[in-house]
Amino acid sequence: MLYALDRVNGDPRLLPNLTLGARILDTCSRDTYALGQALSFVRSFLPLEGARCPDGSPLPRAPPERLVGVIGASASSVSIMVANVLRLFAIPQISYASTAPELSAPGRYEFFSRVVPPDSYQAQAMVAVVRALGWSYVSTLASEGSYGESGVEAFVQSSREAGGLCIAQSIKIPREPRPGEFAKVIGRLMETSAARGVVLFANEDDIRRLLEAAAAANLSGHFSWVGSDSWGAKMAPVQGLEAAARGAVTILPKRASVPGFDEYFTSRSLENNRRNRWFHEFWEEDFNCRLPHSTQPHGDAPHGGPVRKCTGRERIGRDSPYEQEGKVQFVIDAVLAMARGLHNLLREACPGGGLCPRMDPPDGRSLLRHIRRLAFNGSAGTPVTFNENGDAPGRYDIFQFQGGNGSGAYRRVGQWVQGLRLQAEEMRWGPGASPTPPPSVCSLPCGAGERKKPVEGVPCCWHCELCGGYLYLADPLTCLPCPPQLRPTPDRTSCRPTPILRLDWADPWAAVPVALATAGLTATAFVVATFVKYHETPIVKATGRELTYVLLAGIALVYAITFIMVAEPGVGVCALRRLFLGLGMSLTYAALLTKTNRIYRIFEQGKRSVTPPRFISPASQLLITFGLSSLQLVAAAIWLLLRPPHALIDYEMGRTPDPENARGVLRCDMAEGATLACLAYALVLMVTCTVYAVKARGVPETFNEAKPIGFAMYTTCVVWVAFGPIFFGAAQSVERVHVQTATLTVSMSLSASVPLGLLYAPKVYVVLRHPEKNQPRRSRPDP
């Protein structure tokens, strides 16, 4: 400070014709003592109302000191106590080291300013460091008092604003810790051992004792410390405790050496520095000697050991180690700020120069206004400015203590100037000097497709739950179902289109039924061609030619429906399915029923009378057959009119427990029930025909078609009985519709092949291979 005063008074451009002096008082780093010291120089400002001499004249009093402002203090608790007094007398105060956020409160310490940033900025920088290290779960540790408690409070507030960071524990170290207190602190920190990152706002002595307790508990290296500027780059807290401090990340306001100060200070001696009343104490401490008239007890050196008298010829930096103290820059900047503010006020109040009455004494509020407006380059070349609360901007250097096993050093690894720039590759962790920081998280990150289920009250702790089934991870905390037409991606972070399943002609489920249908149609066409060619032969005539062709047409329709069922669904295909799915079978079984019924009625009528039954002529038979089958056609037509057909993609039908196997099924709007409804009438005709076939089983051999029809119906019933379990058993299959289509078409082809094979194959064989049996019988002559 004295050096700064010399610079101000030696600058002719700053406060010309005025000398700036100082009254320097020791605070002893105690707020109550500092309060007494402050009262000693503000007492002259107090009015003496009612105090008079015996003759009634006013009590004489010394004129008040020409006090324009206060520089200091260092400790936040001291600055807070002094600021509460100075604000009553409108005396501006500039601190060079007090960083408590409480001092930024508007309206409470309005005359307080500082050239160092408040801990609220420091807290933001420390939060940025913690987040950059990938930590989300840390503990905080504070020394009792305004600095530690307000620092932790600012850190907690900044962590809330930044998000993604939780406080495991907030522990406070008492002002006067009892024996074993720090061992208890380490024990409490181990209660949340996953929080390996510990943020410290503690004084130097508490930091050292904490490291000692960690080393004693054999936990060196378990915790990773993040220290505030009270730790900074000091060696005293870590001396002999390098292993416990290894990897500690600390923060310091950006500082630089002041050019010229080293030369000035190293040239100080007992002869040329008598104005510093504490310089002789420093001299004894720095050179480990004793001066005459020393306050030290006789026979003891300051560091113990043999007594050595100071010669006065010792030199700083030559006979003792010297390094510029980190606060030098800020002390000088505080003095310069006060001087520049006073200079600007002087130019405003006294335009003619000199010290006018308006400046004797100067107005504190006006001086504060000019101080807050300042913007200049300080003693180390760094900008000096103040915001509306009197705070300096936040500029910090980030250090890491590296080394261990008896040695170590602080290494600059980054900076924070309105944002963090961290050189993570320069950082080292643990005994192996790993470049990867240890984890400090409550819960490990969830895997792909897993959501976080927070633990109540601790948002940074969670359990991981898989988004199962058709759920996807909408955000880290929420699983949502995919829309019906979508399925989750393999990592379940989004949804993707569900593939559409189409029945291809080359697919086995289509190829086999089509091959059977093709063979059936070929065989049917061959039978029809044979019967047409041999239309007038006895065997063809005996089959009932008109009804035979109707029956063969029905069989051909049954085979042809396979191609419609395999074709890709569309409006036309779906309409054809509704019309012809049951029509071919209805026509076939209507013809068979008419044949069987005719045989049965003829046989039964012959038992009672020689009169033939009615409606047995070919025309009647055709009329009955078309009448029975027309019911199927009319019902299908009404269905088409009431509900026009369409194709759809059914995602529910192709939904499987595993979304990877899910498919959208392209099908007609005919559910299983509708398919069976199309066949219901034909099946009724089939069962009725089977009943008549059973009744007609005893007819004479003359009615040669009765027994083949019976065998055909029995076999057909077996086919359709087997059809049910296969058709409905495919309900859980991925290719459910394909399996059901194949089952249905094969069953229909088999049911068509049975009458074709049993009724007409033998006849075609006889017609082609044994034509001699297909000749009309000649009537024998009478004897």
Buried (B, 14 or more C-beta within 10 A) or exposed (E): BBBBBEBBBEEEEBBEEBEBEEEEBEBEEBBEBBBEBBEEBBEEBEEEEEEEEEEEEEEEEEEBBEBBBBBBBBBBBBBBBBBBBBBEBBBBBBBBBBBBBBBBEEEEBBBBBBBBBBBBBBBBBBBBBBBBBBBBBBBBBBBBBBBBBBBBBBBBBBBEEEEEBBBBBBBBBEEEBEEEBBBEBBEEBEEBEBBBBBBBBBBBEBBBBBBBBBBEBEBBBBBBBBBBBBBBBBEEBBEEBBBBBBBBBBBBBBBBBBEEBBEEBBEBBBEEBEEEEEBBBEBBEBBBBBBEEBEBEEEEBBEEEEEEEBEEEBEBBEBBEBEBEBBBBBBBBBBBBBBBBBBBBBEEBBEEEEBEEBBEBBBBEBBBBBBBEBEEEBBBEBEBBBEEBBBBBBBBBBBBBBBBEEEBEBBEBBBBEEEBEBEEEEBBBBEEEEEEBBBBBBBEEBEEBBBBEBEEEBBBBBEBBBBEBBBBBBEEEEBBBBEBEBBBBEEBEEBEEBEEBBBEEEBEBBBBBBEBBBEBBEBBEEBBEBBEEBEEBBBBEEBBBBBBBBBBBBBBBBBBBBBBBBBEBBEEBBBBBBBBBBBBBBBBBBBBBBBBBBBBBBBEBBEEEEEEBEEBEEEEBBEBBBEBBBEBBEBBEEBBEEEEBEBBBBBEBBBBEEBEEBBBBBBBBBEBEBBBBBBBBBBEBBBBBBBBBBBBEEBEEEBBBBBBBBBBBBBBBEBBEEBEEBBEEBEEEBBBBBBBBBBBBBBBBBBBBBBBBBBBBEBBEBBEEEEEEBEEEEEEEEE
